[in-house]
Amino acid sequence: METGLIRKALLLKEIDVGSYSPLALAYIGDAVYEVLIRTKVMNQGNMQVNKMHKKSSSLVKAEAQANMIRLLMEELSEEETIIYKRGRNAKSATIARHASMMDYRMATGLEALVGYLYLAGRDERLLELIHDGLEKMGELS
């Protein structure tokens, strides 16, 4: 997931990550988080796609993401906490269908943080947080 390689391959210009809205950061963060989770699930061995989907969905849903950020809060830097809270407090046009509003907002905050770290090229920190979150959730077996 080397963002430097992605920038080079796609001829991406330098950006000011701080200029993006929290919901824009959550937009890309949602995709990055899902790719990481799907990669982890695929690595558990070849299985039916339906089983992979169910396992991935259980870790990507708002409730699981809210649980992860709860477990990670004490590890976040001041900057990361601010980014998370901006995402959590952002007013989204969509409504949580299968999650409480609190879990949905917390998940949006996590996705905003993931998006921020990804776009800032801070892959090592991003992967450290996801690793620690999955480990604390008992999902790194």
C-alpha positions as CSV (number, residue, x, y, z in Angstrom):
1,M,0.0,0.0,0.0
2,E,3.0,2.2,-0.5
3,T,1.3,5.6,-1.2
4,G,4.5,6.9,-2.8
5,L,4.3,4.1,-5.4
6,I,0.6,4.9,-5.9
7,R,1.3,8.6,-6.4
8,K,4.0,7.8,-9.0
9,A,1.9,5.2,-10.9
10,L,-1.2,7.5,-11.1
11,L,0.8,10.7,-11.6
12,L,-0.9,12.2,-8.5
13,K,-0.1,15.8,-7.5
14,E,0.9,16.8,-4.0
15,I,-2.1,17.7,-1.9
16,D,-2.8,19.4,1.4
17,V,-4.6,16.6,3.3
18,G,-5.7,19.1,5.9
19,S,-7.8,20.9,3.3
20,Y,-10.2,18.0,2.8
21,S,-13.5,17.8,4.7
22,P,-13.8,15.1,7.3
23,L,-16.4,13.4,5.1
24,A,-14.1,13.4,2.1
25,L,-11.4,11.8,4.3
26,A,-14.0,9.2,5.4
27,Y,-14.9,8.5,1.8
28,I,-11.4,7.3,0.9
29,G,-10.8,5.9,4.4
30,D,-13.8,3.6,4.0
31,A,-12.3,2.1,0.9
32,V,-8.7,1.8,2.3
33,Y,-10.1,0.2,5.5
34,E,-12.1,-2.3,3.5
35,V,-9.2,-3.3,1.3
36,L,-7.1,-3.9,4.4
37,I,-9.8,-6.1,6.0
38,R,-10.5,-8.0,2.8
39,T,-6.7,-8.6,2.5
40,K,-6.6,-10.0,6.0
41,V,-9.7,-12.2,5.4
42,M,-8.3,-13.5,2.1
43,N,-5.0,-14.4,3.8
44,Q,-6.9,-16.8,6.1
45,G,-7.1,-19.3,3.2
46,N,-9.2,-20.0,0.2
47,M,-12.9,-20.3,1.1
48,Q,-16.2,-19.6,-0.5
49,V,-16.6,-15.9,-1.4
50,N,-19.8,-15.8,0.6
51,K,-17.9,-16.7,3.7
52,M,-15.2,-14.1,3.0
53,H,-17.9,-11.5,2.5
54,K,-19.5,-12.4,5.8
55,K,-16.3,-12.2,7.7
56,S,-15.2,-9.0,6.0
57,S,-18.6,-7.4,6.6
58,S,-18.5,-8.3,10.3
59,L,-15.3,-6.3,10.6
60,V,-16.2,-3.4,8.3
61,K,-19.7,-2.6,9.8
62,A,-20.1,0.5,11.9
63,E,-20.4,-1.4,15.1
64,A,-17.0,-3.1,14.6
65,Q,-15.3,0.1,13.6
66,A,-16.8,1.9,16.6
67,N,-15.5,-0.9,18.8
68,M,-12.0,-0.6,17.2
69,I,-11.8,3.2,17.7
70,R,-12.9,2.8,21.3
71,L,-10.0,0.4,21.9
72,L,-7.5,2.7,20.1
73,M,-8.4,6.0,21.6
74,E,-5.6,6.0,24.2
75,E,-3.0,5.3,21.4
76,L,-4.0,8.2,19.3
77,S,-1.8,11.3,19.1
78,E,-3.3,14.7,19.7
79,E,-3.4,15.3,16.0
80,E,-5.1,11.9,15.3
81,T,-7.6,12.5,18.0
82,I,-8.6,15.9,16.4
83,I,-9.0,14.3,13.0
84,Y,-11.0,11.4,14.5
85,K,-13.3,13.9,16.3
86,R,-13.8,16.0,13.2
87,G,-14.9,12.9,11.3
88,R,-17.1,11.8,14.2
89,N,-18.8,15.1,14.5
90,A,-19.3,15.7,10.7
91,K,-22.9,16.0,9.6
92,S,-23.5,13.2,7.1
93,A,-26.3,13.2,4.6
94,T,-26.7,9.5,5.0
95,I,-28.4,7.8,7.9
96,A,-27.2,4.7,9.7
97,R,-29.4,1.7,8.6
98,H,-28.0,-1.1,10.7
99,A,-26.2,0.8,13.4
100,S,-26.8,3.1,16.2
101,M,-26.2,6.8,15.4
102,M,-23.3,6.8,17.9
103,D,-21.6,3.8,16.3
104,Y,-22.1,5.2,12.8
105,R,-20.5,8.5,13.8
106,M,-17.6,6.8,15.6
107,A,-17.1,4.7,12.5
108,T,-17.1,7.8,10.3
109,G,-14.4,9.2,12.6
110,L,-12.3,6.1,12.3
111,E,-12.7,6.2,8.5
112,A,-11.7,9.9,8.4
113,L,-8.5,9.1,10.4
114,V,-7.7,6.2,8.1
115,G,-8.3,8.4,5.0
116,Y,-6.1,11.1,6.5
117,L,-3.2,8.8,7.3
118,Y,-3.5,7.2,3.9
119,L,-3.5,10.4,1.9
120,A,-0.7,11.9,4.1
121,G,1.4,8.9,3.1
122,R,1.7,7.7,6.7
123,D,1.2,4.1,5.9
124,E,3.3,2.8,8.8
125,R,1.2,4.6,11.3
126,L,-2.0,3.6,9.6
127,L,-1.0,-0.1,9.6
128,E,0.1,0.1,13.2
129,L,-3.3,1.4,14.3
130,I,-5.2,-1.2,12.2
131,H,-3.0,-4.0,13.6
132,D,-3.4,-2.8,17.1
133,G,-7.2,-2.5,16.7
134,L,-7.6,-5.9,15.2
135,E,-5.3,-7.4,17.9
136,K,-7.3,-5.8,20.7
137,M,-10.5,-7.1,19.1
138,G,-9.1,-10.6,19.0
139,E,-9.0,-10.7,15.2
140,L,-5.3,-11.3,14.6
141,S,-5.1,-15.1,14.9
